[in-house]
């Protein structure tokens, strides 16, 4: 049996997750989807598209999809769904997990790698994050959960852009890009999203084509955290709110987000043993703060790319395709995390080069 793809849908309270999900579920796309809702009192999927409620909190929907609410942990719910599928009691081809608006997607993602039974049944496809254009500036300033959700994303959907001026949306997207350069962004209106932007994104597939936004690599040349953001002042950005205390001073002239990204690039090859030791050490120390990291590596003596990526302390690598003759031999890595010591990472990686 081939692995069942799973998508994690996250985003802060009120960002439009349920709207997007309802749209996906009510479209006649032929996908049989099992939805797992991990909600704490938020609006769950409207009862008008549900057919029946059962004791087990698994409900069948009118279009053949299934919806269940987590009562225990995610692992148990996934195992239950897989067992029912094997016995022919439930029919579904993919899973969507809608997290609560206050959730950190990290532990949800880790479930797919930590448990052998889950890893042998499901394949984590991607993490989708919704960001509410109207309230995002304040939420990103005040709430670490909102920043972490952006840091984990493989795809960012910006909702409610019709409620704010265009320059405000542009500034928000600019800020999100600085926090997470590897996630494409798309403005969405009432959850209207083409399904190819939702499913089979292969965000966690080590062999997927890895694109790091080329413009992001120019980041050092134009300190772009210092402009475009003045409009946030009216939202009380430098108010004396207690949750701002940890964000440091100077916060009023640019966003000092603790979720940041940086890129390492080199035309010199890596020494595999040194690199493995160094990455093992930083993951050991900074793993809980390393949200997502990913790269294409040029290793000494190898004619193929090495693709590596990780979430928190979980790191994996895989042999990628051969380097093409017209392609520069170059390593590119992107790290997204909470207050990671960029200098330590960059110097350490430099020392792993041949």
Secondary structure, 3 states (H helix, E strand, C coil): CCCEEEEEEEECCCCCHHHHHHHHHHCCCCCCEEEEECCCCCCCCCHHHECCCCCCCEEEECCCCEEEECCCCHHHHHHHHHHHHHCCCCCCCEEEEECCCCCCHHHHHHHHHHCHHHHCCEEEEEEEEEEECCCHHHHHHHCHHHHHHHHHCCEEEEECHHHCCHHHHHHHHHHHHHHCCCCEEEEECCCCCCHHHCCCCCCCCCCCCCCCCHHHHHHHHCCCCCCCCHHHHHHCCCCCCHHHHHHCCCCCCCCCCCEEEEEEEECCCECHHHHHHHHHHHHHHHHHHEEEEEEEECECCCCEEEEEEEECCEEEEEEEEECCCCCCCCEEEEEEEECCCHHHHHHHHHHCEC
